[in-house]
C-alpha cells in the first residue's frame, strides 16, 4: 500500500526521535510484513508522550558537554593552554584573532565559560581555571554516551558538535555561521532538531489543535500569519490539522530568510491550503513591508521573539 503524507511524516518523526541511522517504512498487510521478517509489536519512542524531567536532564547534560566542546575549540585557538592564564577580554580578542563582527558573540561566550567555572574574574579581567578536570580526551566518547542514553536529543547534540567544531573559523571570520548551520545550503542539521525534539513536537501539536478549533468555530475565512516559519516544524502539524478546512483558511508563511521561504515552498508544495511565502522582519513595521495592520486573525511565532525584539517591537506582531 502507498504511504500517505501524514504517515510518512509520522514515520520520519519516529526515525529522527529514536536516532535510527537506516530505515525503510513499509505499509502492508501482516502476512506481507512477515515475508520481510517484520514482527509486529508496540511502537517505542516518544509517541506515548515524553518525560519532561528526563528531557530537561538530557539538555542540562548536553550543555555541560557543549561547554567542554567550547573549551576544546578555544584551546585550538591558543586559549586554555595552561592553568590560570590571565588576560582582559580585549587582549583575548587580539591574541586569538577574533573577527570584529563577532566581538559580541565572543563576550557572550566568555559569560558561558564564567557560568560553568572555566573562567574567573581577575585584576586584569579574566583568568582561566584549572584545566586538569576538563577530560577533553574523552569528549567524543562522552558525547556518544550521552546520545546513547538520550537518543531524543541526538540531533541537538549533532548540531552542537558541528557548531563548536567550526567555532575557531567562525570567530576568526574565515567562514560564515550560516555555512555551519546550513552546510551546502542544506537544512538537515537544523530541521532535524525541530523534528526530533519531543517538547517541540508536543507544543507544535498543541498549537495545531488550538488553531484548528479557532478556524472550525469561525464564521468567516481565517487569515493566519506565521512569523519566522523557518524549516516549517510548526507549520507542518498546523497545516495538516487544517486539511479538512482548506477552503476556510489562508496561510502566510513568512521568514526573514529567503532560504527558509524557498524551503517552505518545496516542503508544502502539495498542500491544498492557499499559502503565500513572504519575507517579514519582525523588527520592522509591518506596513513598511507590505503587511496591513489588523489584517490577520491568527499570528503564530514559535521560538522567534526574544526579549529584545518583543520589548522593542511588540506592536509589530499585533497585525
Phi and psi in degrees as a GROMACS rama.xvg file:
@    title "Ramachandran Plot"
@    xaxis  label "Phi"
@    yaxis  label "Psi"
@TYPE xy
-74.2928  153.116  UNK-2
-97.6428  130.464  UNK-3
-74.6699  167.548  UNK-4
-59.4981  -44.3029  UNK-5
-61.397  -43.5949  UNK-6
-67.0483  -37.3406  UNK-7
-64.4434  -43.1144  UNK-8
-65.8235  -38.5844  UNK-9
-63.4742  -41.7104  UNK-10
-63.4099  -41.3193  UNK-11
-63.2945  -41.6481  UNK-12
-60.8054  -42.5448  UNK-13
-65.5299  -40.0105  UNK-14
-63.2114  -47.0032  UNK-15
-67.7493  -40.696  UNK-16
-64.9355  -29.6627  UNK-17
-103.624  12.0159  UNK-18
54.6787  41.9154  UNK-19
-84.2706  126.297  UNK-20
-79.6802  -34.6667  UNK-21
-135.554  139.077  UNK-22
-154.957  150.973  UNK-23
-134.404  93.0617  UNK-24
-63.1051  133.185  UNK-25
-128.378  144.875  UNK-26
-127.949  110.132  UNK-27
-158.91  168.806  UNK-28
-67.2166  151.834  UNK-29
-52.2947  -39.4685  UNK-30
-66.2605  -31.5893  UNK-31
-72.6388  -41.2685  UNK-32
-62.3374  -34.8548  UNK-33
-61.7855  -34.1552  UNK-34
-64.3349  -26.6285  UNK-35
-89.199  0.56463  UNK-36
79.0788  19.1112  UNK-37
-88.9653  124.422  UNK-38
-102.768  122.217  UNK-39
-67.2572  140.654  UNK-40
-166.131  178.062  UNK-41
-66.5694  147.409  UNK-42
-77.2932  133.594  UNK-43
-103.968  174.931  UNK-44
107.269  -150.379  UNK-45
-95.6324  0.678015  UNK-46
-70.444  -17.3458  UNK-47
-87.6616  13.1462  UNK-48
105.396  179.763  UNK-49
-139.51  158.704  UNK-50
-94.8738  107.52  UNK-51
-62.9273  -41.2201  UNK-52
-62.9241  -39.5467  UNK-53
-63.438  -42.3437  UNK-54
-64.6967  -42.4062  UNK-55
-62.6641  -43.3937  UNK-56
-61.4076  -41.3055  UNK-57
-62.604  -44.4605  UNK-58
-70.5635  -32.0724  UNK-59
-63.4652  -43.7325  UNK-60
-67.36  -36.356  UNK-61
-65.4971  -36.7262  UNK-62
-61.7926  -40.7493  UNK-63
-63.3958  -44.1837  UNK-64
-60.3362  -43.1049  UNK-65
-61.2717  -39.2735  UNK-66
-67.7905  -38.7975  UNK-67
-63.3613  -38.4542  UNK-68
-64.1781  -37.4389  UNK-69
-61.5781  -46.5038  UNK-70
-61.1141  -41.7277  UNK-71
-60.3525  -42.6999  UNK-72
-64.4599  -40.0433  UNK-73
-71.4691  -29.5822  UNK-74
-63.3869  -37.2813  UNK-75
-62.2537  -28.1602  UNK-76
-86.4422  -10.8134  UNK-77
115.91  2.15545  UNK-78
-98.0636  161.879  UNK-79
59.0984  37.5576  UNK-80
-81.2798  -34.3746  UNK-81
-138.078  167.957  UNK-82
-73.7548  149.314  UNK-83
61.4044  37.8097  UNK-84
-67.8112  135.61  UNK-85
-124.985  131.651  UNK-86
-167.104  161.492  UNK-87
-84.6185  163.342  UNK-88
-59.3757  -37.3071  UNK-89
-67.2349  -39.9746  UNK-90
-64.0466  -40.5811  UNK-91
-59.1291  -40.0304  UNK-92
-59.5728  -44.9797  UNK-93
-69.5434  -43.5006  UNK-94
-64.5614  -41.5697  UNK-95
-89.5906  -10.7647  UNK-96
74.7479  40.6371  UNK-97
-69.0711  129.032  UNK-98
-65.1906  135.006  UNK-99
-51.3717  -37.1825  UNK-100
-62.6985  -21.6563  UNK-101
-107.938  17.6551  UNK-102
-62.4753  -38.6908  UNK-103
-64.7307  -41.5278  UNK-104
-61.6585  -41.1621  UNK-105
-60.5253  -45.253  UNK-106
-64.8599  -34.2718  UNK-107
-65.4706  -39.6202  UNK-108
-65.9938  -36.6248  UNK-109
-61.2289  -38.7448  UNK-110
-63.0368  -40.0238  UNK-111
-62.4868  -46.9943  UNK-112
-61.5818  -36.5823  UNK-113
-67.9716  -43.565  UNK-114
-61.7048  -32.7439  UNK-115
-95.2019  8.91888  UNK-116
84.274  12.6628  UNK-117
-93.5483  -10.0799  UNK-118
-133.579  145.136  UNK-119
-128.477  150.581  UNK-120
-73.0161  145.425  UNK-121
-138.519  178.576  UNK-122
-62.3335  -29.7358  UNK-123
-95.9725  -8.16972  UNK-124
141.395  -80.7635  UNK-125
-130.507  149.685  UNK-126
-136.738  130.963  UNK-127
-73.8715  145.496  UNK-128
-85.0094  177.448  UNK-129
-59.0255  136.139  UNK-130
-103.29  2.41031  UNK-131
-66.6229  -23.1829  UNK-132
-92.3687  2.96358  UNK-133
-71.4014  -31.6621  UNK-134
51.0347  49.5201  UNK-135
-67.8041  -24.0269  UNK-136
-65.9844  -21.8902  UNK-137
-101.636  11.3032  UNK-138
-61.9414  -46.3439  UNK-139
-62.4112  -42.7908  UNK-140
-66.7545  -38.9499  UNK-141
-66.7798  -37.553  UNK-142
-65.0957  -44.7009  UNK-143
-62.7974  -38.3478  UNK-144
-65.6393  -38.0368  UNK-145
-63.3742  -43.3404  UNK-146
-65.4977  -36.4015  UNK-147
-64.5742  -37.0538  UNK-148
-75.9001  -35.0482  UNK-149
-129.028  73.2102  UNK-150
-60.5294  -21.346  UNK-151
-67.8821  -16.9686  UNK-152
-108.757  17.1768  UNK-153
-57.9953  -41.883  UNK-154
-67.1542  -39.2648  UNK-155
-64.5573  -39.281  UNK-156
-65.5928  -39.1678  UNK-157
-63.5576  -42.852  UNK-158
-65.6112  -42.981  UNK-159
-61.7513  -44.1416  UNK-160
-62.7203  -41.0671  UNK-161
-63.0658  -40.5752  UNK-162
-69.1435  -44.6912  UNK-163
-70.8833  -32.972  UNK-164
-65.2284  -34.3008  UNK-165
-91.4655  -2.71089  UNK-166
-56.6518  -43.5552  UNK-167
-55.363  -44.3645  UNK-168
-69.1439  -35.4523  UNK-169
-66.7899  -48.6387  UNK-170
-62.7018  -31.6099  UNK-171
-87.6676  1.30141  UNK-172
76.0348  17.8315  UNK-173
-80.4874  -27.7349  UNK-174
-139.095  155.083  UNK-175
-83.0663  145.864  UNK-176
-54.9836  -34.4507  UNK-177
-64.1248  -26.2033  UNK-178
-68.0574  -26.4308  UNK-179
-81.7699  -46.2604  UNK-180
-68.693  -34.5997  UNK-181
-128.087  69.5966  UNK-182
-60.1718  129.567  UNK-183
52.8456  37.469  UNK-184
63.0951  18.5874  UNK-185
-87.7009  143.9  UNK-186
-93.9632  0.758736  UNK-187
-62.7394  -37.2899  UNK-188
-63.4444  -49.0344  UNK-189
-73.8715  -43.5745  UNK-190
-62.2343  -37.6304  UNK-191
-62.9756  -35.8663  UNK-192
-62.7737  -48.4815  UNK-193
-67.2205  -35.5217  UNK-194
-74.827  -29.6968  UNK-195
-101.503  -13.1361  UNK-196
-72.4998  120.577  UNK-197
-60.3594  -40.7421  UNK-198
-67.552  -44.1444  UNK-199
-60.6938  -42.5543  UNK-200
-61.6789  -44.3336  UNK-201
-67.2902  -41.3074  UNK-202
-66.2823  -38.3722  UNK-203
-65.688  -38.5879  UNK-204
-65.7583  -39.0026  UNK-205
-64.1115  -41.2536  UNK-206
-61.5428  -39.8313  UNK-207
-62.7417  -39.8654  UNK-208
-65.3637  -41.7751  UNK-209
-64.0945  -45.8955  UNK-210
-64.5952  -42.618  UNK-211
-61.4493  -44.5444  UNK-212
-61.5329  -39.1209  UNK-213
-65.0824  -45.4885  UNK-214
-65.3489  -42.2961  UNK-215
-63.1039  -31.5658  UNK-216
-89.1485  -12.0152  UNK-217
-73.3772  145.522  UNK-218
-90.3189  -14.6339  UNK-219
-127.926  170.276  UNK-220
-61.8668  136.703  UNK-221
-101.078  130.692  UNK-222
-103.147  123.424  UNK-223
-114.67  133.771  UNK-224
-118.651  124.166  UNK-225
-106.991  125  UNK-226
-95.2704  132.504  UNK-227
63.7741  50.0842  UNK-228
-66.0426  -25.2026  UNK-229
57.0248  -126.132  UNK-230
-79.1463  -8.00568  UNK-231
91.7954  14.8981  UNK-232
-63.3564  -34.9883  UNK-233
-85.092  -38.7022  UNK-234
-62.2225  -36.4631  UNK-235
-56.9359  -55.1884  UNK-236
-68.203  -30.2724  UNK-237
-67.395  -48.474  UNK-238
-63.6868  -37.1482  UNK-239
-64.2623  -41.5038  UNK-240
-67.4367  -22.6824  UNK-241
-96.7837  7.61177  UNK-242
-59.3934  -33.9771  UNK-243
-83.8478  -4.62884  UNK-244
-119.838  26.9099  UNK-245
-64.2781  -19.54  UNK-246
-88.8671  2.33776  UNK-247
-118.039  13.0496  UNK-248
-147.41  149.765  UNK-249
-127.531  139.315  UNK-250
-124.994  124.675  UNK-251
-104.241  112.256  UNK-252
-95.4272  108.074  UNK-253
-122.888  154.093  UNK-254
-161.986  159.657  UNK-255
-78.3733  -17.8452  UNK-256
-100.252  124.833  UNK-257
-65.1538  -29.469  UNK-258
-60.9104  -43.0932  UNK-259
-66.8806  -35.1661  UNK-260
-65.0462  -41.4728  UNK-261
-66.1143  -37.484  UNK-262
-62.9061  -43.6437  UNK-263
-61.2518  -40.6361  UNK-264
-60.506  -41.4887  UNK-265
-69.2785  -42.9104  UNK-266
-67.8457  -38.0273  UNK-267
-110.56  24.7728  UNK-268
-64.3019  -23.584  UNK-269
-98.4881  2.78344  UNK-270
-71.9848  135.442  UNK-271
-81.799  -14.9749  UNK-272
-71.7651  136.909  UNK-273
-62.6871  119.066  UNK-274
-125.684  133.328  UNK-275
-110.388  147.915  UNK-276
-120.077  113.118  UNK-277
-138.433  147.237  UNK-278
-78.6517  132.917  UNK-279
-144.46  128.658  UNK-280
-110.52  113.531  UNK-281
-66.3266  -18.791  UNK-282
-85.97  0.712501  UNK-283
-115.586  153.66  UNK-284
-63.0885  135.69  UNK-285
-58.4345  -40.628  UNK-286
-67.5924  -20.333  UNK-287
-74.2282  -15.0953  UNK-288
-112.13  10.2577  UNK-289
90.5259  12.2908  UNK-290
-107.387  117.483  UNK-291
-74.8111  141.941  UNK-292
-67.5131  147.199  UNK-293
59.2941  32.8911  UNK-294
-105.212  2.19403  UNK-295
-125.02  147.334  UNK-296
-90.2002  -31.6062  UNK-297
-132.572  131.504  UNK-298
-120.244  126.249  UNK-299
-115.001  131.718  UNK-300
-143.845  97.1991  UNK-301
-102.201  117.706  UNK-302
56.614  40.3779  UNK-303
-118.527  -44.9571  UNK-304
-89.8673  111.652  UNK-305
-86.1483  178.107  UNK-306
-62.759  -36.0234  UNK-307
-67.0017  -50.0162  UNK-308
-67.8703  -34.5236  UNK-309
-68.2151  -42.0532  UNK-310
-67.4912  -42.7402  UNK-311
-82.0622  -28.1239  UNK-312
-131.196  31.8734  UNK-313
-60.451  -30.0254  UNK-314
-70.1373  -22.194  UNK-315
-70.7785  -22.2445  UNK-316
-95.1859  -2.13862  UNK-317
-94.6908  63.6263  UNK-318
